Amino acid sequence: MVTILLATLNGEDYLKAQLESIAAQTYENWQLVVGDDGSTDGTISILEEFSKQYPEQVTIIKNDPPQGSAKDNFISLIQNSYGPYFMFCDQDDVWKPDKIYLTLQKMEALEARYGEKTPILVHSDLSVADHNLEMVAESFFQYANIPKRIVLNQLMVQNSVTGCTMMINRCLQQYFLRPLPMSKIIMHDYWAALIAKVFGKIGFVNEPTMYYRQHGNNSVGAKDAKNPVFLYHRLKEGKNSYRRMMIESMEQMQGFVETYGEEIDNLDVYELLESYGELYYKGKIKRLSFYKNHHVLKEGNIRKLMQWLWG
């Protein structure tokens, strides 16, 4: 059984196509748990119609009061759902038919190797599409110029796990079932990736399993990291914007150590995470020295340049 967690908010424009892609999965042993965060359009009607078609597989939760963000909505779903495996679903994408099958296949292989008591995360590549599902890029990882291989030193400053491709096992879910520093968590997928990297294993399906729809209302979208216009705007945003993002990653790490620090057995890893969490208190020379000495650098020359300039 795979539990699919879907966070919705005024998603009527694209939701039906996403639901149909879930129903068309080659792996049929799924259940869908939806957290709606106060939709005022036709989202609930679309969900209820889908629930009538699959009454034994669909649960709709109407958040009252609303959670207030996709992050909070997804974490609430993680904390209040059950199953051996959990996948994460955005309201505006479309899954390819074998998405669950391929991801679960990788998960089961990793559990067979490392055991079910190991927190495991599996993610995949994805295809980038426009609002009409016309192809923009076959591979999100090439398009956004982010690494497929996840190294802890890099993960601390740059998340390369896309939540809508992610599956976690029950062991990893347990790390969410405790008081969490919600204000310090950047996104649920970033937090899950850190848990898996520090305490368990991360697996990757090296093919696109879904269409990542880009449109004007995306809260998080794919960016062409090689596009000169995108790079110009990033540079134009300047120091304050970039520093804010870096500080958020440091505060997140501080929260991570506060939450799980006593469980980190590797002293070198503990000291690396703790030092990064405290780095925003330091001067720029000490920060740059830390990046260099510990290889804590983002992927891509432009990202590295901004890190050296403003980090």
N, C-alpha and C positions, 0 to 999 in steps of 0.2 A: 504493500500500500504506500502510495506517495501522496502527501498532503500538500496541495498547492495553496499558497497564501497570496491573495489578491487584494491590493489596496486600491480603493476607488474614490474619486471625487469629481463629480460633473464630467463623466467620461462618455457621454452618450454618443459622441461622434464616431468613436472607434471601438467601443467596448464589444459590440456584437461580433465583430470579426475576430477579436481575441478569444471570446468564449467559444466560437465555432472552431477555432484552431485547437483549443483544449479538447473539445468533444471528438475531434478527428485524430487524436493521438493513437498511434499503433499500440501503445501500452495503455490498457483500459482500467487498471486497478488504481484509480485516483479518486481523491475527494478534494473538493474546492471549498475553502473557507474564505469568505469575502468580508473585509472590514470597510464599510462605507463611512466616509467622514463628513456626512451632512450634505449629500448631493441635493441640488434643487432643480436639476433637469430630469431627463428621462432615465437616468442611470438605474434607479431602483426598479423601475418597470422592466427594463431589459434583464436585470438580474433575476427578478421574480419569474419572468417568462422562461428563462433558462433553467431555473430551479424546478419548474413544473415538468420540464423534459427529463431532468435527472434528479428526482426528489430524494433519492437515497445518497446522492453524492455531493449535494450543494448545501452549504450553510451560509446564511447572510446575517452579518452582525452590523447593526446600525449604531455607530458610536454616538453616545449621548451622555455627556457633551462630546463634540468632536475631539479627536486626538490633536489636531492642529497642524500636523506635518506628515509627509510620507514616512519619514524616519520613525516617528512615534507610532504611527499606524501599524507599520510592519513589525516593530518590536512588540507591540501589544498582541498582534496576531501570533508571533512566535511564542509568547509567554502563555497564551490561552488556547493553543492547539495541540493536537496529539498525533503521534504516528512515528514510525521508525525513520522516515525521511521527509524532508520539507523542501519544497521549491518555492520560488518567489516570482510573482507575476505582475507586470505593469498593465494598466488598462488599455493602453494604446498600441501595443505591439501585436505581432502575429507569430505563433510558434510553428516551426516546421513539424511535420507529422511524427518524426522519430525523436523529438527533443527529450521527452521523458525517458524513452528506452535507452538512448545513447548515454545520457547522464547517469542513469541508474546502473547501467552496465559498468561504467567506470567506478562508481561508488562501491558496488559490490566487489569489484576486483581489489580495491584498496582495503576494504574491510576484511576480505579474505586474507590479505597480506599482513595487515597491521592490527586487526581485531576490532570488534564492535565497540570496545571501550576506549577507542582512540577517536578524538574529535576530528572529523573529516569534512572537508568542503570540496566540492567539484564545481567547476565553472567551464564555460566554453567560449569559443569565438561566436560572433554574430554578424549578420549582414545589415548594413545601414541602408534604410530606404526613406523616400520622401513621404509626404502625407498621403499620396496615392499608392504607396507601396512600390513605386518605381525605384529600381536599384540605384543607390548612390555609391556604395562600395561593398564589394563581396566580403571583405574582412575588416571588422571594426579595429582590430589590433594594428593592422597596417595603416588604416585611415587615420587613427588617432596617435600613431607612433608610440604605443605603450608596450612594455615587455610582456611576453607570455610566461616566462620563467619568473617566479616570484621569489625575491631575496628579501630577507627581513630588513636589512639596512635601507633598501629602497622602498619597501612597503611602508615604512614609518613616515615617509614624506609624499608617497604617491601610491594611491590604490589602483590596482589593475584588475580587480575582480568586479565584474558588472553584475549587480544584484539580480537582474531579470534572467540571467543564465545560471544562477547559483542553486545548488542543492547542498543541504547540510544533513548530517545524520543526527540521531537522537542524542548522542553523547555531546555533540557540539551545542545542541539546543539547550542542554542543561546549564551551560555557562551564562545563558540569558535569564535563567530563573533565579535571580538574586537581585538585590538592590543595585541598580546601575546608575552611573553618573550621566544622566540623560543629556544635560546641557553640554557635556564635553564630547559626546559621541557625534561624529560628523554625519555618518550614515550607517544603517544597519549592516550593509554589505561590507563596509570598511571594518567595522567592529568584528564581524564574523571572520573576515580574512585574517585579522590579527590573532584571534583566538586559535584558528587553525594552524597558523604559521608558528606560533609560540608553543602550543601544546599538542599539536597533531600533525595532520598532513593535508596538502592541497593537491588536487588532481585537475587536469585540464583536458578537455575534449577539443582536439585541434581541428575543428570544422564548425562552421556556423550552424546553430541549431534554431535560429529564429530571425525574424526581420525586426530590426530596431527602428521604429517609425519616428522620423524627425518632423516636427511641426511647430507652430508658433507657441504652443502652450506647454511644451516639455519643461518639466522642472529641472531635469538634468538631460543634456543632449550630447550627441557625439560631435566632436569638433575635429576638423581636418587640421592636424597639427603641422602640416607642411604647407598650408595655404598662407601666402604672404599677407592677405587681408586679416586672417585670424591672428597671425603673429604680430601684425602692426597694432591691432586693438589690444592684445595682451600687453604689449610694451607700453601702449598709451595709457592703459589703466594704472600702470606705474607701481611705485614702491608701496604705497599704502595698501592697495588691494592685495598685492602679493604677500606682503608681510602679514596681513590679516589671515590669509590662508595658511601660512607657515605657523603662525601662533596657534591657530585652531588645531593643527596636527600635533603640536607640542602639548596643548592642553588635553587633547584626546589621549595621548600617551600617558600623561600624568594620571588621568582617570583610569586608564587600563591598569597601571601599576598599583594604584590605590585599591582597585577591585580584585585583582588576581595575583598581586605581587608575591604573597606568601606561598603560592603554588608553583612559582617559577623555580625549578630546581637548578637550572644552569646559571651560575653566578655571573658569567660574562654577559649572558643575555639580559639578566636582571639589571646589571649596571648600565648596559647600553640603553635599555628602555628608560630607566630612571634618569639617566643623564640627559637624554633627549627631551624628556618631559619637563626638565628644569631649565632647558636651554634658553627659553625666552626671557629669563631673568639675567642672562649674561650679555656682555658687550658683543659687538659685531665681530671683532677679531677672534674672540673665543668661539663664537658660533661657526665661523668659517673654518677655524682650526678643527673643530669637532667634525664638520662635514668631510674635510679632507682626511683626517686620521681614521675615521670609521667608515669611509666610503658611503656616506649617507647622501646620495645624490639622485636626482630625478633622471629619467630617461630623456634623451634628446638634447642636442646642443643648445637650443634656445632656452629650454627649461633650465638647463645647467647654468647658462649665462645669467638668467634672472635670479637663480638661487645665489650665485656668487655676488651679484650686484645688490640684491635687496634682502637676501635671506639672513 
